[in-house]
Amino acid sequence: MTPRFSLVYPTRHRPEFIQQALRILETQRHGDFEVVVCDNYIDPALSCEQICRDSGLANLTYVRPPQPVGMVENWNHALQFTTGDYVCYLTDKMFVLPDALGHVERALGAAGGTESVSWTTDIYNPASFADYFGGGRYWSVPSDVRSGLYRRYSPTHELDRRGRAEVSRGEQSASEYARGKIVFGAYRRQLVERIVSRYGALFHNINPDYTSMMLGLTEAQDAIELALSCVVSVNTDISNGVLADTSDTAALGFLDSLAGGGEHILPNMLVPGLYASVIPVSRQSKRGSFGRSLIRSNRPLLPPLILVSPRVQRRTEGNVRCATGCAACGND
């Protein structure tokens, strides 16, 4: 019998994050899932293979590409090892909350099934980047779904909304930002297979989470978004997305790491030769991903492992934005 959910962690050189992610998954209260870790390491000393072998998870598959590849290729390589009814990709700085899959299952049951399901992410800002899992601040990010387990939305209308680009990323709500993304949700197996059949792959250059989102919204027949966050993202100073947004050298290095390299990719951009940052450097330390209020509490991420109730000792502040919304970005 195939598992209900496939949780995929593509990663490179972040074994401590994979260790924490797997440790938190051991607390998952819905047991019908598998985990695929695709380890794209260059330096064997930074492989997470032994961590996966030592994990207490019953349904864990460790794989790696035959040789180091770019981010997009690694994400695509992992897909062949999934067997679940629903496929979810997570960056290695995203941790699944203990009640998350049970909540998703209840919403799917109430909705009668759907091809695409989306959720928001809470955010954890460590007090110091020297200790990502020590003391810090937990931000509970509200969903636009104000009642019930979920609400339906039209993939076609959402694709049109994004294509119009009338609202900047920093002004979008958490739900608007996450809607349709496989890194903030899950795609049904039939949808994934249809995308791969028609477009050759689920993920494409330059950005795996945005390219899969566009294809998912194009092909999905129906979709829902949930009323609760299902993951927490750890804010770091090592995000590929933020480094590429704030450093020309990092951006060009990222392009060169992809299949074809920058010399092939840049001339084939929507505007040939143009690869623009979406984040002004002057706002780097103050920006937020979401324009809605966040709820925060001062406490460490680990321990404890039970992260599902950030409501304890929290207070609401109007118009508060996360310090650096990069943790909520799938481009990691």
Summary of the structure (lengths in Angstrom):
residues: 332
radius of gyration: 18.6
end to end distance: 32.5
largest distance: 52.4
contacts: 1098
relative contact order: 0.17
helix: 35%
strand: 19%
